């Protein structure tokens, strides 16, 4: 009788140990899956905030330009750039008249003007010299979205910024496409979309 009791007790102990091991294994199997899901969600969020393709842009270029013109009605625009600063997309617009240069920053979602700056030009640039060289020709230029689409046909990736500038009397877009840690700066004629060149920054 005692031998039977000992045998039954041993059997119960073995079964209890097996049940504990199964519980522990089950908990370990679930933990890595939860961590992997969290990592994926964080990665997607970081990418979307820096990609113009996924940005919530409520203010177009013309509206942002009107904010500059309201602030400085006698100035000519020399540069327009749309980029994300700490996850917030904004237009940086620069311009000048014969004596001063100006800059404003316009939130691309709320249209809030978050910064205004003005500074006197150097003597060599005053009197309309720099204004004549740098003032953008805003007539008959293609839409920024069209410039972005052309750039994406040249290089796939996330759009991290675009800017509109002038050099050697040519008004052009420069669209930056980011892919696998590389930046591709694609320069296009702003009047017809012709690709003028591509630079790669590692």
ZAMARGU-4260 file (C-alpha; in steps of 0.2 Angstrom, whole numbers, plus 5000, padded with zeros to 4 digits):
<rodrens>
0) 5000/5000/5000 | 5014/5012/5004 | 5023/5008/4988 | 5007/5012/4978 | 5005/5029/4987
5) 5023/5034/4984 | 5021/5029/4965 | 5005/5040/4964 | 5014/5055/4972 | 5029/5053/4961
10) 5017/5053/4946 | 5008/5069/4951 | 5024/5078/4954 | 5031/5074/4937 | 5014/5080/4929
15) 5015/5096/4939 | 5033/5099/4933 | 5028/5096/4915 | 5013/5109/4916 | 5025/5122/4923
20) 5037/5120/4909 | 5023/5121/4896 | 5018/5138/4904 | 5035/5145/4904 | 5038/5140/4886
25) 5022/5148/4880 | 5026/5164/4888 | 5043/5165/4880 | 5036/5161/4863 | 5024/5176/4864
30) 5037/5189/4870 | 5047/5190/4854 | 5031/5193/4843 | 5026/5207/4854 | 5043/5216/4852
35) 5044/5213/4833 | 5026/5221/4831 | 5031/5236/4841 | 5047/5239/4832 | 5038/5238/4815
40) 5025/5251/4820 | 5039/5263/4826 | 5049/5262/4810 | 5034/5266/4799 | 5029/5281/4809
45) 5047/5288/4808 | 5048/5285/4789 | 5031/5293/4785 | 5034/5310/4795 | 5050/5313/4784
50) 5042/5308/4767 | 5033/5321/4757 | 5023/5307/4749 | 5014/5304/4766 | 5014/5321/4773
55) 4998/5331/4777 | 5001/5347/4766 | 4986/5359/4767 | 4995/5374/4761 | 5001/5375/4743
60) 5015/5385/4736 | 5005/5399/4730 | 4997/5402/4747 | 5014/5402/4755 | 5020/5414/4743
65) 5006/5426/4746 | 5011/5426/4764 | 5028/5432/4759 | 5021/5445/4747 | 5009/5452/4761
70) 5023/5454/4773 | 5035/5462/4760 | 5025/5468/4745 | 5040/5477/4737 | 5052/5462/4738
75) 5056/5449/4724 | 5057/5430/4729 | 5074/5422/4727 | 5071/5405/4735 | 5056/5393/4740
80) 5060/5377/4750 | 5048/5364/4757 | 5055/5352/4770 | 5052/5344/4786 | 5059/5352/4802
85) 5057/5340/4817 | 5042/5331/4809 | 5034/5348/4804 | 5033/5352/4785 | 5036/5370/4782
90) 5040/5382/4768 | 5055/5393/4769 | 5054/5408/4758 | 5068/5420/4755 | 5067/5436/4745
95) 5075/5453/4743 | 5073/5471/4737 | 5087/5484/4732 | 5093/5486/4750 | 5088/5471/4761
100) 5085/5452/4761 | 5070/5444/4769 | 5064/5427/4775 | 5048/5419/4782 | 5044/5402/4787
105) 5026/5396/4784 | 5018/5380/4792 | 5013/5369/4777 | 4998/5362/4787 | 4991/5377/4797
110) 4998/5392/4786 | 5005/5400/4802 | 5020/5411/4799 | 5032/5405/4812 | 5047/5416/4808
115) 5051/5433/4800 | 5068/5440/4797 | 5076/5454/4787 | 5094/5459/4785 | 5103/5473/4776
120) 5112/5467/4760 | 5131/5469/4758 | 5136/5485/4749 | 5142/5475/4734 | 5124/5466/4733
125) 5114/5482/4736 | 5106/5494/4723 | 5097/5480/4714 | 5113/5470/4709 | 5108/5454/4719
130) 5090/5456/4715 | 5093/5456/4697 | 5103/5440/4698 | 5093/5430/4710 | 5074/5435/4708
135) 5064/5420/4703 | 5054/5420/4687 | 5037/5414/4694 | 5028/5414/4677 | 5025/5398/4667
140) 5034/5386/4679 | 5027/5369/4682 | 5018/5364/4698 | 5029/5357/4712 | 5020/5341/4712
145) 5024/5338/4694 | 5042/5341/4698 | 5041/5328/4712 | 5033/5316/4700 | 5047/5318/4687
150) 5061/5316/4701 | 5053/5300/4706 | 5054/5293/4689 | 5073/5296/4690 | 5075/5289/4707
155) 5063/5279/4719 | 5062/5283/4737 | 5056/5296/4750 | 5054/5314/4746 | 5064/5323/4759
160) 5063/5341/4752 | 5061/5352/4736 | 5067/5369/4733 | 5065/5382/4719 | 5080/5393/4715
165) 5088/5402/4701 | 5106/5400/4694 | 5113/5407/4678 | 5096/5415/4673 | 5088/5397/4674
170) 5074/5395/4687 | 5075/5377/4693 | 5068/5364/4705 | 5079/5353/4715 | 5071/5338/4723
175) 5079/5327/4736 | 5075/5309/4735 | 5081/5298/4749 | 5084/5279/4747 | 5094/5267/4758
180) 5103/5280/4766 | 5108/5289/4750 | 5101/5306/4745 | 5098/5310/4726 | 5097/5328/4722
185) 5088/5329/4705 | 5088/5346/4696 | 5074/5351/4684 | 5071/5366/4673 | 5056/5374/4681
190) 5048/5379/4665 | 5047/5362/4656 | 5052/5349/4668 | 5068/5344/4659 | 5081/5335/4670
195) 5096/5345/4671 | 5107/5333/4682 | 5107/5321/4697 | 5119/5322/4711 | 5121/5308/4724
200) 5126/5311/4742 | 5131/5296/4752
</rodrens>
